[in-house]
Amino acid sequence: MAGVKLGYIGIAFGAASLLLALVHFWAGPFAPQLSLETVVAESAVEIREAAIRALRGEEAETKTVSEWDIDKTTQVVVALLGGLAIIVSLVGFVRHEPKRRVFAGAALGLTAITFQFFIWLAAVLIIVLLISVVLENFDGIIDLG
């Protein structure tokens, strides 16, 4: 393994990870998705029903785990490639490879993971905001009587 340049391998993994994250963001999602209105409405109804069940002392319903689709697989592959880029670059750093090479590989991997995380965070914040607005106005939307 003396001739292997881990910094270049880290750059390749990091670049592949970042490119996949960008393609998924701009061209995806690839699997069929529910509309935002449906997600918000179903979440608000589930929250209301869970609160009513809790007040009545009933047990909470168990929810099935979501199945894997192309979007979830893509997200895991991005994280895996980004993580590999960071690890391989770290090993290259320990082996005293040129710092620019190993830092570039680690930066690309970290950027891909961070990009994906911030996109997820923004989506969650938007959905939470919309659900809170719907729940605040729930009594005006549906008669709770």
ABEGO torsion letter per residue (X at the ends): XAABBAAAAAAAAAAAAAAAAAAAAAAOBABBBBBAAAAAAAAAAAAAAAAAAAAAGBBBBBBBBBBBBAAAAAAAAAAAAAAAAAAAAAAAAAAGBBAAAAAAAAAAAAAAAAAAAAAAAAAAAAAAAAAAAAAAAAAAABBAX
